[in-house]
Amino acid sequence: MKRKLTAALIAALPALALGQNVVVFGDSLSDTGQPGWALKASYLDANGQMHKLYDEHVAAALGSSLTASGSGGSNYAYSGGVVLGSNSALTAAQPNLALQQQIANYTAQGVRPESLHILWGGGNDMAAILERAQSAASPTASVSADTAAAAAESARQWQTLRSAGVDLAVIPNVPNVVYTPTLFQSFGQAAAQGFGAQVEQVAPNMGSAATAAFNQAFQAASAALAQTEQQSLADFNSARATVLANTAAAIYSSPLGQALSAAGISEAAFNANLQTQYQSFAASATSATTLLNSQTTAALNQVGGNIVRIDTDRLFADMLASPERYGLANTTAPACSGSTAQSLCRPADAAQADSRLFADGFHPGPAAHQIMADYIINTLQAPQDMAALRRSVMEQSRNVQDFVREESNRQRSNPQAPHTLDAIAAYQRHSGDGHSIHAGAKAQFNENWQAGAVFSRSENEQSSGRTDIEGKTNSLSGFIRYDQPRWWLGGLVQINDSDYTTRRHFNLGQAALTQSGDTSGNSRAGGLFGGYDVWQSNSTRLSALADLTLTKGKINGFAEQGSDAARMQFGKQNLHSLQSGLGFEVRHQSGSWQPFANLRWVKEWKKDDQGISAGLGGSHFYSATPEQDRSWLGALAGVQWQPQGSPLHAFAAASRDFGHRNQSHTGLQIGIGARF
């Protein structure tokens, strides 16, 4: 990326309201080394190997590798690349600097829609935009117009990819240039020039000496940054403020400072003015970056499609706010003094270099690249994990439905007398860390008709990837059944209301982070169930079972809490299920004890292949989720106790699913009842 920014211009601007293959377009942040052009913008490790950039880490995580397009690979990025070709004077000599040309080179060879596409540019455009604004009559208007043009060009590039068949792209925003050491050096140079010009006005022929003195003092003070450590953004700002204060002190310890004091300008006043200039400079740089990012996001959204808008700007702010968490010790000084894209650098102290945020004055170091890669991978993975919310709703609903059907079917071998009420209470423990309680009653109207209602409270914790989901569901179920000597038929309805808390755990480099969110959902179910006694003796009964249940519902969209770069939003998830069950049940009566067992083949008839909409950085993308099992076997075995002549009864049972991938659905249940 272009490293030299015109600090005087920025300071003059007011704060504006500003296993998948990888294909990459961009600048030096992504260029892994185009033949005959520039070096990879990183440095050699202790073993003499070049550190990886973020896109190389991403490719490795997806099970592939990344090679420069000039060597036959799919990384089309060029150091010095620009979104808008006119923002670089070098595009005439090297057309591939224009991202549109990079994209054209790719599409000419045939698009691979299944690949992960990354489109990241804008930093060099920002430098060009600011330089042009320096001579504009209205710098603010110039920046606004030029950022709008760059944003529109980004949108055209995304449209080109979409038209060629690319459905999803990772399009990071531009990090705030105010964080870079180069920008701070540019401010020092601009301040030196301004100081020299002021001295020249009052002391002709002394301006050049004043500029040189300021530069010498500023460079000496800046060199001390290499020996400092920062633990917060406040430390970062304080370190730069100290450089400015030490620059002022050095000037005032010289004859030049004595002359300034004699002219009535104290060291304190000089330092205060210098600090104010820097704050204005930083605010203008921040505003310009924010404007470019916001206009680009809006333009991309107008094109539509699936945009993974990685918030690199916020990510760098997070690293500056908590460097130690990310394995960083120094956020102000680079590991290498020169441009790593122009010359090889091998720091003498590799460990110290790796603990710095910047590899050189403008490019992030290895730790930041690893963090960026982790950020991308975790963002792409998050919607997959959140699909477990839909599974959780279905599991908890199915648990209750199975319990209600089983409780109703006890009527076959232990008939309830007409005009009686059977109160029941039960507890279930599910696989993982879940449990349910049930309380209800069954009313027997005559020998044939029975109706009942059950209230259930279910709590469940499950994991999907590295996301933990805690669910709490209240269910109200009602059923009615009709019995004949050899067969029965019943119907059930169910209402479920759920609350969920999600905790998404992930690592960004060395930082172990968690994003939490809260959402809710509801579902409605209705179904039929019945059976036929295939064989019966005095004490044993073998029955065929069948059931069919339709479930519909939704999980509300939600946003994760917090304000860091990884905070995401997830759209509403709809539930559509039609499940059938076919099986057999055997029951045996032995005095007060009745052992029983059943085996059901469960089939899901609706192909629930919907994905999840996720949002980040002002844009949204749709992620397909893995298809769930369509059929499995469910087994239940237990025993019921009913003393002769006693109104009390009790039961215990164990259940398990077989062939239900990642969901053994193992459960234990106990219950008691009393008839009146």
ZIRAQUI-V527111 format. One record per pair of residues at least 24 apart in sequence whose ideal C-beta (glycine too) atoms are under 7 Angstrom apart, sorted by the first residue. I is the first residue (numbers start at 1). GAP is how many residues later the second one is. If there is no record, write none. Layout:
i=[I;I]
gap=[GAP;GAP]
This chain:
i=[1;1;1;1;1;1;1;2;2;2;3;3;3;3;4;4;5;5;5;5;5;5;6;6;6;7;7;7;7;7;8;8;9;9;9;9;9;10;10;10;10;11;11;11;11;11;12;13;13;13;13;13;13;14;14;15;15;15;16;16;16;16;16;18;18;18;18;18;19;19;19;20;20;20;20;20;21;21;21;21;22;22;22;22;22;22;22;22;22;22;23;23;23;23;23;24;24;24;24;24;24;24;25;25;25;25;25;25;26;26;26;26;26;26;27;27;27;27;27;27;27;27;28;28;28;28;29;29;30;30;30;30;30;31;31;31;32;32;32;32;33;34;34;34;35;35;35;37;37;38;38;38;39;39;39;39;41;41;41;41;41;42;42;42;43;43;43;43;43;43;43;43;44;44;44;45;46;51;52;53;54;54;54;55;57;57;57;58;58;58;61;61;62;69;76;76;76;77;78;79;80;81;81;82;82;82;83;83;83;83;83;83;84;84;84;84;87;87;87;88;88;99;100;103;103;103;107;111;111;111;113;113;113;116;117;117;117;117;118;118;119;119;119;119;120;120;122;122;122;122;123;125;126;126;126;126;126;130;143;143;144;147;147;147;148;150;151;151;151;151;152;154;154;154;155;155;155;155;158;158;158;159;162;162;167;167;168;168;168;169;169;170;170;170;171;171;171;171;172;172;173;173;173;173;173;173;173;174;174;174;174;174;175;175;175;176;176;176;176;176;177;177;178;178;178;179;179;180;180;180;181;181;181;181;181;182;182;183;184;185;187;187;188;189;191;191;192;210;213;213;213;214;214;217;217;217;218;220;221;221;221;225;225;226;228;228;229;229;230;230;230;230;231;231;232;233;233;236;236;236;239;240;241;244;244;244;244;245;248;289;297;297;297;300;301;306;306;307;307;307;308;308;308;308;309;309;309;309;310;310;310;310;310;311;311;311;312;314;314;315;315;315;318;318;319;319;319;325;326;326;326;326;326;326;327;327;327;327;328;328;328;328;329;330;330;331;334;334;334;334;335;335;336;367;370;371;371;374;374;374;375;375;375;378;378;379;379;381;382;382;382;383;383;383;383;384;384;384;385;385;385;385;386;386;386;386;387;387;388;388;388;388;389;389;389;389;390;390;390;391;392;392;392;392;393;393;393;393;393;393;394;394;394;396;396;396;396;396;396;397;397;397;397;397;399;399;399;399;400;400;400;400;400;401;401;401;401;403;403;404;404;404;404;405;405;408;408;408;408;410;411;411;412;412;412;413;413;413;413;414;414;414;416;416;416;416;417;418;418;418;418;419;420;420;420;421;422;422;423;423;424;424;425;425;426;426;426;427;427;428;428;429;429;430;430;431;431;431;431;432;432;433;434;434;434;435;448;448;449;450;451;451;452;453;453;466;466;466;467;467;467;468;469;469;470;470;471;471;472;472;473;473;486;486;487;487;487;488;488;489;490;490;491;491;492;492;493;494;495;496;496;496;497;498;513;515;515;515;515;515;516;516;517;517;517;517;518;519;519;519;520;521;521;521;521;522;522;523;523;523;523;524;524;525;525;525;526;539;539;539;540;540;541;542;542;543;543;544;545;545;545;545;545;545;546;546;547;547;548;549;550;551;551;552;568;568;568;569;569;570;570;571;571;573;574;576;576;577;577;577;578;578;579;579;580;592;592;592;592;593;593;594;594;594;595;596;596;597;597;598;599;599;600;601;601;602;602;602;603;603;604;604;629;629;632;632;632;632;633;633;633;647;647;647;648;649]
gap=[26;27;28;122;123;361;362;78;122;125;179;336;358;359;178;182;122;125;172;177;178;181;124;125;128;179;180;182;183;274;182;185;121;122;124;125;130;120;271;274;275;179;266;269;270;273;127;120;126;127;130;271;275;126;270;268;269;272;124;127;271;272;275;269;270;272;273;276;43;44;45;42;44;94;95;96;43;53;91;94;33;36;37;40;42;44;52;93;94;96;51;83;89;92;94;31;42;50;51;52;53;94;51;52;74;77;78;94;51;55;73;93;94;95;50;51;52;53;54;94;96;97;51;52;313;335;91;334;25;45;47;88;90;46;47;48;24;34;36;43;35;34;36;44;33;35;36;41;42;41;303;304;301;302;303;305;38;299;300;318;322;298;317;324;292;293;297;302;303;304;310;316;300;301;302;305;304;315;317;316;315;318;319;63;312;313;316;315;318;319;312;316;54;36;26;29;30;25;24;262;44;40;43;39;42;43;38;39;42;67;70;71;41;65;66;69;37;38;41;36;40;58;57;54;57;58;57;53;54;55;52;53;54;54;44;49;52;53;51;52;38;39;50;52;51;52;28;52;170;174;51;25;48;51;162;163;166;158;145;148;147;144;145;148;147;142;141;144;145;148;147;142;145;146;144;145;147;148;142;145;147;144;141;143;138;139;138;140;453;138;139;138;140;206;129;136;137;138;138;140;120;123;136;138;139;140;444;115;118;119;138;139;137;138;141;109;110;113;137;140;108;112;104;107;108;137;141;178;181;182;151;152;153;177;180;179;180;102;56;176;91;94;30;26;83;86;26;46;38;41;43;33;37;30;33;34;29;30;25;26;29;107;108;107;102;104;100;101;93;100;101;102;92;93;89;87;88;84;95;96;93;92;34;27;30;31;34;26;26;24;320;321;322;319;318;315;316;312;313;314;71;72;308;313;307;308;309;310;65;66;69;306;307;254;305;306;60;250;251;57;60;250;246;247;38;49;52;186;41;45;182;183;184;185;28;40;182;183;27;28;29;39;26;25;26;26;24;25;26;27;24;30;24;142;139;137;138;133;134;135;133;190;191;128;188;189;237;84;122;186;232;187;229;231;240;81;239;241;79;80;82;119;81;116;184;226;225;238;74;76;79;81;80;111;166;184;165;183;185;237;68;70;77;79;105;128;130;160;162;182;157;181;183;62;64;75;77;100;102;97;99;126;128;154;29;31;37;59;56;58;75;77;94;91;93;124;148;25;35;50;73;75;88;124;142;44;71;73;82;230;39;72;76;129;131;128;174;176;181;180;226;228;26;28;34;259;27;26;27;28;29;25;24;255;256;255;251;253;250;251;247;249;246;247;243;244;245;242;243;239;241;238;239;30;237;233;234;235;236;29;30;28;25;26;27;24;34;35;33;31;28;29;27;24;25;38;39;40;35;36;37;35;31;33;30;31;27;29;26;27;24;25;46;47;43;44;45;42;43;41;39;40;36;37;35;37;33;31;29;26;27;57;25;24;53;45;47;51;52;53;44;45;41;42;43;44;40;36;37;39;36;32;33;34;35;31;32;28;29;30;52;28;29;24;25;26;24;49;50;51;46;48;46;42;44;41;42;40;36;38;39;40;53;55;35;36;33;34;32;30;28;24;26;24;46;47;48;45;46;42;44;41;42;39;36;30;32;27;29;31;27;28;24;25;25;49;50;51;52;46;48;45;46;48;44;42;44;39;40;38;34;36;34;30;32;29;30;32;27;28;26;27;31;32;25;26;27;28;24;25;26;27;28;29;26;24]
